[in-house]
């Protein structure tokens, strides 16, 4: 037993860490009506999130054949020690050919479990919940990491070739429609291949259990495989998975999520969606023809996901139309989250996209437009954002013992 003035350790963890009481990022007084919405806890199933500031998945293009490295430990660990309510690790492919780039994360083989388990254990030792986004890039797979593309000569295709670690001849989508002329030409998936992808998601979920993740997010946004099945811009199939029929375009997405829910029954299951393709046409024309994916169809999708037992919708937009025109500005995607929240008041909704200021984020939650905020680039710019938010919102929260001397 440590003495009354000992530097108490976190119990039952793999090495010594000073114990934070309460957890980092927790309010230092009992929650009440005066507690800012950002710092109120949220319980989903039996998982308690200490506040509503969630780290959005952020591709790092730094994995070693799908394996997390010490870069990921430092990157994720920095958020775990600075007061966020939850961390969702980056898009993690369930099969090698489902990666966006050759250096993307993966969970298609058991050797990828241990590096992730190390990160999960560190996050838990700091009192922070952590999940992972399971993904398949579909027709946007086998592309260069952003900085590789940026440094290449002007006009270089985005496609990562075989001698660059890519797999341009093994890229798949709902139809043989490339994202752009500079992207790989996808092959249309067969029924058996769809079943194989579903099985790969289930197998990855079993690895998530062994890694110790608290929640899983299914990536159904940004033009990657699941989103591309939803949109008539990218799905022109003539079978039961495509065409003008919304039910057909929903079919594979919903069937896959159903299997994921069955494989992950006891912890939160989230789904990220794009609520709009941002193409120039209307969502539906005057003749009732669906022209692109949009909010009307997204609302139907979310209702079906709710029926399947999905616990939270992470509402984003875009990524499926190369010529998209997005009116980017502070909180530009929040109206989509708000619309879904109005349609399904009892379903937790996450807002994301140019949320940078504490009072801005607080207003979205306080006004009932969303239940949590997902932050990405702003947290990269300022990992101490939760502590800054607490200071600006005039609430006392626990900082890490090691950082208390720097807190206002």
Secondary structure as a PSIPRED ss2 file (coil, helix, strand):
# PSIPRED VFORMAT (PSIPRED V4.0)

   1 X C   1.000  0.000  0.000
   2 X C   1.000  0.000  0.000
   3 X C   1.000  0.000  0.000
   4 X C   1.000  0.000  0.000
   5 X C   1.000  0.000  0.000
   6 X C   1.000  0.000  0.000
   7 X C   1.000  0.000  0.000
   8 X C   1.000  0.000  0.000
   9 X E   0.000  0.000  1.000
  10 X C   1.000  0.000  0.000
  11 X C   1.000  0.000  0.000
  12 X C   1.000  0.000  0.000
  13 X C   1.000  0.000  0.000
  14 X C   1.000  0.000  0.000
  15 X C   1.000  0.000  0.000
  16 X C   1.000  0.000  0.000
  17 X C   1.000  0.000  0.000
  18 X E   0.000  0.000  1.000
  19 X C   1.000  0.000  0.000
  20 X C   1.000  0.000  0.000
  21 X C   1.000  0.000  0.000
  22 X C   1.000  0.000  0.000
  23 X C   1.000  0.000  0.000
  24 X C   1.000  0.000  0.000
  25 X C   1.000  0.000  0.000
  26 X C   1.000  0.000  0.000
  27 X E   0.000  0.000  1.000
  28 X C   1.000  0.000  0.000
  29 X C   1.000  0.000  0.000
  30 X C   1.000  0.000  0.000
  31 X C   1.000  0.000  0.000
  32 X C   1.000  0.000  0.000
  33 X C   1.000  0.000  0.000
  34 X C   1.000  0.000  0.000
  35 X C   1.000  0.000  0.000
  36 X C   1.000  0.000  0.000
  37 X H   0.000  1.000  0.000
  38 X H   0.000  1.000  0.000
  39 X H   0.000  1.000  0.000
  40 X C   1.000  0.000  0.000
  41 X C   1.000  0.000  0.000
  42 X E   0.000  0.000  1.000
  43 X E   0.000  0.000  1.000
  44 X E   0.000  0.000  1.000
  45 X C   1.000  0.000  0.000
  46 X C   1.000  0.000  0.000
  47 X E   0.000  0.000  1.000
  48 X E   0.000  0.000  1.000
  49 X E   0.000  0.000  1.000
  50 X C   1.000  0.000  0.000
  51 X C   1.000  0.000  0.000
  52 X C   1.000  0.000  0.000
  53 X E   0.000  0.000  1.000
  54 X E   0.000  0.000  1.000
  55 X E   0.000  0.000  1.000
  56 X C   1.000  0.000  0.000
  57 X C   1.000  0.000  0.000
  58 X C   1.000  0.000  0.000
  59 X C   1.000  0.000  0.000
  60 X C   1.000  0.000  0.000
  61 X C   1.000  0.000  0.000
  62 X C   1.000  0.000  0.000
  63 X C   1.000  0.000  0.000
  64 X E   0.000  0.000  1.000
  65 X C   1.000  0.000  0.000
  66 X C   1.000  0.000  0.000
  67 X E   0.000  0.000  1.000
  68 X C   1.000  0.000  0.000
  69 X C   1.000  0.000  0.000
  70 X H   0.000  1.000  0.000
  71 X H   0.000  1.000  0.000
  72 X H   0.000  1.000  0.000
  73 X H   0.000  1.000  0.000
  74 X H   0.000  1.000  0.000
  75 X H   0.000  1.000  0.000
  76 X H   0.000  1.000  0.000
  77 X H   0.000  1.000  0.000
  78 X H   0.000  1.000  0.000
  79 X H   0.000  1.000  0.000
  80 X H   0.000  1.000  0.000
  81 X C   1.000  0.000  0.000
  82 X C   1.000  0.000  0.000
  83 X C   1.000  0.000  0.000
  84 X C   1.000  0.000  0.000
  85 X C   1.000  0.000  0.000
  86 X E   0.000  0.000  1.000
  87 X E   0.000  0.000  1.000
  88 X E   0.000  0.000  1.000
  89 X E   0.000  0.000  1.000
  90 X E   0.000  0.000  1.000
  91 X E   0.000  0.000  1.000
  92 X E   0.000  0.000  1.000
  93 X E   0.000  0.000  1.000
  94 X C   1.000  0.000  0.000
  95 X C   1.000  0.000  0.000
  96 X H   0.000  1.000  0.000
  97 X H   0.000  1.000  0.000
  98 X H   0.000  1.000  0.000
  99 X C   1.000  0.000  0.000
 100 X C   1.000  0.000  0.000
 101 X C   1.000  0.000  0.000
 102 X C   1.000  0.000  0.000
 103 X C   1.000  0.000  0.000
 104 X C   1.000  0.000  0.000
 105 X E   0.000  0.000  1.000
 106 X E   0.000  0.000  1.000
 107 X C   1.000  0.000  0.000
 108 X C   1.000  0.000  0.000
 109 X C   1.000  0.000  0.000
 110 X C   1.000  0.000  0.000
 111 X H   0.000  1.000  0.000
 112 X H   0.000  1.000  0.000
 113 X H   0.000  1.000  0.000
 114 X H   0.000  1.000  0.000
 115 X H   0.000  1.000  0.000
 116 X H   0.000  1.000  0.000
 117 X H   0.000  1.000  0.000
 118 X H   0.000  1.000  0.000
 119 X H   0.000  1.000  0.000
 120 X H   0.000  1.000  0.000
 121 X H   0.000  1.000  0.000
 122 X H   0.000  1.000  0.000
 123 X H   0.000  1.000  0.000
 124 X H   0.000  1.000  0.000
 125 X H   0.000  1.000  0.000
 126 X C   1.000  0.000  0.000
 127 X C   1.000  0.000  0.000
 128 X C   1.000  0.000  0.000
 129 X E   0.000  0.000  1.000
 130 X E   0.000  0.000  1.000
 131 X E   0.000  0.000  1.000
 132 X E   0.000  0.000  1.000
 133 X E   0.000  0.000  1.000
 134 X E   0.000  0.000  1.000
 135 X E   0.000  0.000  1.000
 136 X C   1.000  0.000  0.000
 137 X C   1.000  0.000  0.000
 138 X H   0.000  1.000  0.000
 139 X H   0.000  1.000  0.000
 140 X H   0.000  1.000  0.000
 141 X C   1.000  0.000  0.000
 142 X C   1.000  0.000  0.000
 143 X E   0.000  0.000  1.000
 144 X C   1.000  0.000  0.000
 145 X C   1.000  0.000  0.000
 146 X H   0.000  1.000  0.000
 147 X H   0.000  1.000  0.000
 148 X H   0.000  1.000  0.000
 149 X H   0.000  1.000  0.000
 150 X H   0.000  1.000  0.000
 151 X H   0.000  1.000  0.000
 152 X C   1.000  0.000  0.000
 153 X C   1.000  0.000  0.000
 154 X C   1.000  0.000  0.000
 155 X C   1.000  0.000  0.000
 156 X C   1.000  0.000  0.000
 157 X C   1.000  0.000  0.000
 158 X C   1.000  0.000  0.000
 159 X E   0.000  0.000  1.000
 160 X C   1.000  0.000  0.000
 161 X C   1.000  0.000  0.000
 162 X H   0.000  1.000  0.000
 163 X H   0.000  1.000  0.000
 164 X H   0.000  1.000  0.000
 165 X C   1.000  0.000  0.000
 166 X C   1.000  0.000  0.000
 167 X C   1.000  0.000  0.000
 168 X H   0.000  1.000  0.000
 169 X H   0.000  1.000  0.000
 170 X H   0.000  1.000  0.000
 171 X C   1.000  0.000  0.000
 172 X E   0.000  0.000  1.000
 173 X E   0.000  0.000  1.000
 174 X C   1.000  0.000  0.000
 175 X C   1.000  0.000  0.000
 176 X C   1.000  0.000  0.000
 177 X C   1.000  0.000  0.000
 178 X C   1.000  0.000  0.000
 179 X C   1.000  0.000  0.000
 180 X C   1.000  0.000  0.000
 181 X C   1.000  0.000  0.000
 182 X C   1.000  0.000  0.000
 183 X C   1.000  0.000  0.000
 184 X C   1.000  0.000  0.000
 185 X C   1.000  0.000  0.000
 186 X C   1.000  0.000  0.000
 187 X E   0.000  0.000  1.000
 188 X E   0.000  0.000  1.000
 189 X C   1.000  0.000  0.000
 190 X C   1.000  0.000  0.000
 191 X H   0.000  1.000  0.000
 192 X H   0.000  1.000  0.000
 193 X H   0.000  1.000  0.000
 194 X H   0.000  1.000  0.000
 195 X H   0.000  1.000  0.000
 196 X H   0.000  1.000  0.000
 197 X H   0.000  1.000  0.000
 198 X H   0.000  1.000  0.000
 199 X H   0.000  1.000  0.000
 200 X H   0.000  1.000  0.000
 201 X H   0.000  1.000  0.000
 202 X H   0.000  1.000  0.000
 203 X H   0.000  1.000  0.000
 204 X H   0.000  1.000  0.000
 205 X H   0.000  1.000  0.000
 206 X H   0.000  1.000  0.000
 207 X H   0.000  1.000  0.000
 208 X H   0.000  1.000  0.000
 209 X H   0.000  1.000  0.000
 210 X H   0.000  1.000  0.000
 211 X H   0.000  1.000  0.000
 212 X C   1.000  0.000  0.000
 213 X C   1.000  0.000  0.000
 214 X C   1.000  0.000  0.000
 215 X E   0.000  0.000  1.000
 216 X E   0.000  0.000  1.000
 217 X E   0.000  0.000  1.000
 218 X E   0.000  0.000  1.000
 219 X E   0.000  0.000  1.000
 220 X E   0.000  0.000  1.000
 221 X C   1.000  0.000  0.000
 222 X C   1.000  0.000  0.000
 223 X C   1.000  0.000  0.000
 224 X C   1.000  0.000  0.000
 225 X H   0.000  1.000  0.000
 226 X H   0.000  1.000  0.000
 227 X H   0.000  1.000  0.000
 228 X H   0.000  1.000  0.000
 229 X H   0.000  1.000  0.000
 230 X H   0.000  1.000  0.000
 231 X C   1.000  0.000  0.000
 232 X C   1.000  0.000  0.000
 233 X C   1.000  0.000  0.000
 234 X C   1.000  0.000  0.000
 235 X C   1.000  0.000  0.000
 236 X C   1.000  0.000  0.000
 237 X C   1.000  0.000  0.000
 238 X C   1.000  0.000  0.000
 239 X C   1.000  0.000  0.000
 240 X C   1.000  0.000  0.000
 241 X C   1.000  0.000  0.000
 242 X C   1.000  0.000  0.000
 243 X C   1.000  0.000  0.000
 244 X C   1.000  0.000  0.000
 245 X C   1.000  0.000  0.000
 246 X H   0.000  1.000  0.000
 247 X H   0.000  1.000  0.000
 248 X H   0.000  1.000  0.000
 249 X H   0.000  1.000  0.000
 250 X H   0.000  1.000  0.000
 251 X H   0.000  1.000  0.000
 252 X H   0.000  1.000  0.000
 253 X H   0.000  1.000  0.000
 254 X H   0.000  1.000  0.000
 255 X H   0.000  1.000  0.000
 256 X H   0.000  1.000  0.000
 257 X H   0.000  1.000  0.000
 258 X H   0.000  1.000  0.000
 259 X H   0.000  1.000  0.000
 260 X H   0.000  1.000  0.000
 261 X H   0.000  1.000  0.000
 262 X H   0.000  1.000  0.000
 263 X H   0.000  1.000  0.000
 264 X C   1.000  0.000  0.000
 265 X C   1.000  0.000  0.000
 266 X C   1.000  0.000  0.000
 267 X C   1.000  0.000  0.000
 268 X E   0.000  0.000  1.000
 269 X E   0.000  0.000  1.000
 270 X E   0.000  0.000  1.000
 271 X E   0.000  0.000  1.000
 272 X E   0.000  0.000  1.000
 273 X E   0.000  0.000  1.000
 274 X E   0.000  0.000  1.000
 275 X C   1.000  0.000  0.000
 276 X C   1.000  0.000  0.000
 277 X C   1.000  0.000  0.000
 278 X C   1.000  0.000  0.000
 279 X C   1.000  0.000  0.000
 280 X C   1.000  0.000  0.000
 281 X C   1.000  0.000  0.000
 282 X C   1.000  0.000  0.000
 283 X C   1.000  0.000  0.000
 284 X E   0.000  0.000  1.000
 285 X C   1.000  0.000  0.000
 286 X C   1.000  0.000  0.000
 287 X C   1.000  0.000  0.000
 288 X C   1.000  0.000  0.000
 289 X C   1.000  0.000  0.000
 290 X E   0.000  0.000  1.000
 291 X C   1.000  0.000  0.000
 292 X C   1.000  0.000  0.000
 293 X C   1.000  0.000  0.000
 294 X C   1.000  0.000  0.000
 295 X H   0.000  1.000  0.000
 296 X H   0.000  1.000  0.000
 297 X H   0.000  1.000  0.000
 298 X H   0.000  1.000  0.000
 299 X H   0.000  1.000  0.000
 300 X H   0.000  1.000  0.000
 301 X H   0.000  1.000  0.000
 302 X H   0.000  1.000  0.000
 303 X H   0.000  1.000  0.000
 304 X H   0.000  1.000  0.000
 305 X H   0.000  1.000  0.000
 306 X H   0.000  1.000  0.000
 307 X H   0.000  1.000  0.000
 308 X C   1.000  0.000  0.000
 309 X C   1.000  0.000  0.000
 310 X C   1.000  0.000  0.000
 311 X C   1.000  0.000  0.000
 312 X E   0.000  0.000  1.000
 313 X E   0.000  0.000  1.000
 314 X E   0.000  0.000  1.000
 315 X E   0.000  0.000  1.000
 316 X E   0.000  0.000  1.000
 317 X C   1.000  0.000  0.000
 318 X C   1.000  0.000  0.000
 319 X C   1.000  0.000  0.000
 320 X C   1.000  0.000  0.000
 321 X C   1.000  0.000  0.000
 322 X C   1.000  0.000  0.000
 323 X C   1.000  0.000  0.000
 324 X C   1.000  0.000  0.000
 325 X C   1.000  0.000  0.000
 326 X C   1.000  0.000  0.000
 327 X C   1.000  0.000  0.000
 328 X C   1.000  0.000  0.000
 329 X C   1.000  0.000  0.000
 330 X C   1.000  0.000  0.000
 331 X C   1.000  0.000  0.000
 332 X C   1.000  0.000  0.000
 333 X C   1.000  0.000  0.000
 334 X H   0.000  1.000  0.000
 335 X H   0.000  1.000  0.000
 336 X H   0.000  1.000  0.000
 337 X H   0.000  1.000  0.000
 338 X H   0.000  1.000  0.000
 339 X H   0.000  1.000  0.000
 340 X H   0.000  1.000  0.000
 341 X H   0.000  1.000  0.000
 342 X H   0.000  1.000  0.000
 343 X H   0.000  1.000  0.000
 344 X C   1.000  0.000  0.000
 345 X C   1.000  0.000  0.000
 346 X C   1.000  0.000  0.000
 347 X C   1.000  0.000  0.000
 348 X E   0.000  0.000  1.000
 349 X E   0.000  0.000  1.000
 350 X E   0.000  0.000  1.000
 351 X E   0.000  0.000  1.000
 352 X E   0.000  0.000  1.000
 353 X C   1.000  0.000  0.000
 354 X C   1.000  0.000  0.000
 355 X C   1.000  0.000  0.000
 356 X C   1.000  0.000  0.000
 357 X C   1.000  0.000  0.000
 358 X H   0.000  1.000  0.000
 359 X H   0.000  1.000  0.000
 360 X H   0.000  1.000  0.000
 361 X H   0.000  1.000  0.000
 362 X H   0.000  1.000  0.000
 363 X H   0.000  1.000  0.000
 364 X H   0.000  1.000  0.000
 365 X H   0.000  1.000  0.000
 366 X H   0.000  1.000  0.000
 367 X C   1.000  0.000  0.000
 368 X C   1.000  0.000  0.000
 369 X C   1.000  0.000  0.000
 370 X C   1.000  0.000  0.000
 371 X C   1.000  0.000  0.000
 372 X E   0.000  0.000  1.000
 373 X E   0.000  0.000  1.000
 374 X E   0.000  0.000  1.000
 375 X E   0.000  0.000  1.000
 376 X C   1.000  0.000  0.000
 377 X H   0.000  1.000  0.000
 378 X H   0.000  1.000  0.000
 379 X H   0.000  1.000  0.000
 380 X H   0.000  1.000  0.000
 381 X H   0.000  1.000  0.000
 382 X C   1.000  0.000  0.000
 383 X C   1.000  0.000  0.000
 384 X C   1.000  0.000  0.000
 385 X H   0.000  1.000  0.000
 386 X H   0.000  1.000  0.000
 387 X H   0.000  1.000  0.000
 388 X H   0.000  1.000  0.000
 389 X H   0.000  1.000  0.000
 390 X H   0.000  1.000  0.000
 391 X H   0.000  1.000  0.000
 392 X H   0.000  1.000  0.000
 393 X C   1.000  0.000  0.000
 394 X C   1.000  0.000  0.000
 395 X C   1.000  0.000  0.000
 396 X C   1.000  0.000  0.000
 397 X E   0.000  0.000  1.000
 398 X C   1.000  0.000  0.000
 399 X C   1.000  0.000  0.000
 400 X C   1.000  0.000  0.000
 401 X H   0.000  1.000  0.000
 402 X H   0.000  1.000  0.000
 403 X H   0.000  1.000  0.000
 404 X H   0.000  1.000  0.000
 405 X H   0.000  1.000  0.000
 406 X H   0.000  1.000  0.000
 407 X C   1.000  0.000  0.000
 408 X C   1.000  0.000  0.000
